[in-house]
Amino acid sequence: GFPRTLGQAEALDRICEPDLVISLHVPFETLKDRLSARWVHPASGRVYNMDFNPPHVHGRDDVTGEPLVQRDDDRPDAVAARLRKYKEAAKPVIELYRSRGVLHSFSGTETNKIWPYVYALLCSKIPPVRAEEEN
């Protein structure tokens, strides 16, 4: 997400002041598991997740058959450190937007369960474009 730090939030304010900020609360273990399951094909940048988007052949890129690698920062210990650092950096950002009354928080572990609530909020702020208006 963005902004991730108070400095980034202040820089964003110089461009525009957000009137709607969405914060997604996903349990630490869920995030750690998802990020730790991420593997990439270095040459193309294709990303796989061993839990919900695995390659057809374990450890191999679907297109080239070349080996997949796990980035150092996707290893479980590195992910845990990244998440702790992010939480501390994001805390003042969350408080800033909460104090302005523009923060909307959603909690969960599954996109298809959180999305309807996020979508309803967005539709209440920005009406959806209808097909006849697109032409």
HELIX and SHEET records of a PDB file:
HELIX    1   1 LEU A    6  ILE A   15  1                                  10    
HELIX    2   2 PHE A   28  SER A   36  1                                   9    
HELIX    3   3 ASP A   72  ASP A   74  5                                   3    
HELIX    4   4 PRO A   76  ARG A  100  1                                  25    
HELIX    5   5 THR A  111  LYS A  125  1                                  15    
HELIX    6   6 ALA A  131  GLU A  134  1                                   4    
SHEET    1   A 2 VAL A  21  HIS A  25  0                                        
SHEET    2   A 2 LEU A 103  SER A 107  1                                        
SHEET    1   B 2 ARG A  38  VAL A  40  0                                        
SHEET    2   B 2 VAL A  47  ASN A  49 -1                                        
END                                                                             
